[in-house]
Amino acid sequence: MNKNVMIDLLEQGQVSIPVVFLDYYDALGIHEKDMMLLLHLHREIQQGRAFPTPEHLARKMSLTVSHCQEGLGRLMKRGVLALEKKEDDGIMFEMYSLRPFYEKILYYLESEQTNLEVNQSGELYQLFENEFSRPLSPMESETIGVWIDQDHYSMEMIKAALKEAVISGKLNLRYIDRILYEWKRSGIKTPEQAHAHSESFRQNKRAEPAGAKKTSEPYPTYNWLESD
């Protein structure tokens, strides 16, 4: 290959394609051919050509001009591509915008997260009912909701606190609430830290001589592992 041609190709630069383009186009109902057209539009916009013609796009693809026109129409009809009017120094011009595509991906991601949280919440309530061997009362369900929505305890930490209550044989929400409060006050943020903290406390308890007088408490206000 001619050296100058090679340099010209290298100087054309690179195109950065967001991973979400490839991860979510199918979820948005975009066909592969239209997605390839969208990727070419993304490239043209990145390189400063915000309104490429169907003829220009067809030269870059294996599609005909009419197929490119139809594809652009489908993308706009699906609401993932917009045609905007801009003004520069008094001159009006049109340009394609992929903002609707990004907005749909963001909405889809938020919906996925909401559905995940709903499913996790359902699993959490079910876990409590399994351990309690009975349905939760409305007040108990509300308490767990407060832990999640107001206290912002993670579901992993709530599960760890429930496990700690099971080990201690004290299955009630008041006791679990104390555990969560003490963990938060002690800066414990992960189940692993909580497990290590609890194991350390239990080992210290086992190492105490029989009848030894306590000189200090592990927690200033109360000992959640010994509270009723």
N, C-alpha and C positions, 0 to 999 in steps of 0.2 A: 504494500500500500504506500502511496505517495506520502512523504513525511508531512507536507503542508496540509494534505487532506486529513491526516490523523490528528494534527494539532487543531484544525478547525473543529473536528468532532469533539475533542476534549474540551475545547473552549466553550462549547455549547452548555456546559455545566451539567448539573444533576437536578432531578426533581424529587422532592420529598413527598412521599405519600403517607398520610396518617393511617395507622393500623386500623382505625375504626372504619375506614373506607371498605376494607376487605372483610372485616368481622361482621358488619351489620347490614350490608346492602341486601342480602337475601331476606333478612328479617323485615326490611322495609319494602319488600316485594319488587325489587329492581332486578330485571333480567341481566344476564352476564353481558350481552351486547350493549345494553344501555349503560351498564356500569363502566364498561370500557370507554364508551363515549364520554361519560362523566369524568373519568380519569384523564382523558385527553383535554377536556375543558379545564380541569384543574391545572394541568401542565401549562396550557396557553395563558391562563390567568396569572400563574406564578411568573411567567416570562413576559408579562406586560401586555399580552394580547387578550383583552377581556371580552372581545366580541368577534371570535373567529367565525367565518362563514361556513356553511355546510360543505361548500366546495373545498375549503382549506382542511376541514376535519376529515373529509373523505380521502384526501391525498395521504393522510397519516394512517388510515385504517383500511380494512378490507371491505368496508361498506360503500355503497353507492351514495351519491349526493342525496337522492330521494330518501334512502334509508336513514341518513344522518338527519335530514329534516324531520322525518317521522319520529326518530329517537329523541330529538330535542323537544318535540311536541309532547311525547309521552312523559318525559322527565318533568316538564313544566306542569302537565296535567296532574301528575302524581304529587306535585308539591315539593319536589326536591331541587328544583332549579327555577330561578326567577330572572326575568329580564328587567333591568332597572335603567332609568334615564338619569344621566348625570350632566352637569354643566361645568365647563372649564373655560375661563376667560370669555364667557358669553356664548360659547359654542356648546350646543346640546349634542349629546351622543348617548348611545345605548351600550350596555354591557351586561354580561351574564354574571349572576351571583350564585354561589353555592351555599350562601347563608341558610336557606331553607333546609338544605340537606344536613348541615351541622345541627340545626335546631331539632330536626326529627331524630337524629342520633341521640342528642342530649335528652330529649323527651323519652326515647326508648330506654336509655340507660337509667333514667330516674324511675321509670315504671318497673324495670327489672329490679332495681334496688328496693322499691316499695314492696313488690311481690315477695322478694327474698326476706325482708324484715317481717312481713305478715306471716310467712311460712315459719320463720324462726320463732316468732312469738307464739304461734300455735303449738309448735313442738315444745316450747318452754313450759307453757301451761299444762300440756299433756304430761311432761316429765314430772311436774309437781304433783299432779293427780295420781300418777303411778306410784310415786314415793309415799304419798299420804294415804294411798289405798282408798281414796274417796274423791268425789268431785269437789272442786274448790268452791268456797262460798263467794257470793258477790263481793264481799269486803276483801277477801283474800285476793281475788282476781284484780280488784282495784289497787291493792297494795303493790302487786307485781307490776301493774301498769305504771304506777308512780315511780318505782325503781327505774323503769326504762325511760319514761318520758320526762320526768322532772329531776330525778337524782342522776340520770345519765349513767347508770351502771351498765356495763356491757353484759350481753347475754352470757358470755363465757364466764364472767365473774359471778353472775347470779347462779349459774349452774355449779360453779366451784363452791359457793357458799352453801348451796343445798347439799352438795356432797359432804361438806364438812359437818353440817347438821345431822346427816344420816350417820356419819362415823361417830358423832358425839351422842347419838340417840336422843336428840332433842328436835323433833320435827314440828316446829311452829315458826310462823313468819316473824314473830317478834325476835326470836333468837337469830334467825337468818339476817334480819335487818341489822342487828348489832354486829354480826360478822362483817357485813358489807360496810358499815360505818367505820369500824375499826381498821379494816383494810384500806379504805380511802384515807383515813386520818394518818395511817402509817406509810402512805405513799406506795402501797402495793397495787399494781396495775394489771398484772397478768396472773392466770391460774397457776403458772409455774412458780411465781414468787409467793403466791398464797400457800401453795403446797409446801414449799420449803420453809415458810414462816411457821406453819402449823406443826410440821414435823420437828422443827427446832424446839418449839414450845413443849411438845409432848416428850421429847427426849430429856429436856431440862426437868420436867415434872417427874419422870421416872428416876432421874439421877438424884433427886432430893432425898436425904436421909430420913428415915421414919421419925416422925415427931419433931422434925426440925422446924424452928420458928422462922416464919417468913420475915425477911428484912425489907423486901420491896415487892411491888406488884408489877406484873408485865405490862399492865395498862393502868394509868392513873385513876380512871373513873370506875371501870369494872373489867372483870376477866370474862370475855365472851365464851371461852371454852368451859367455864365453870358456872356460868349464869344459868338460872332457871328460865 
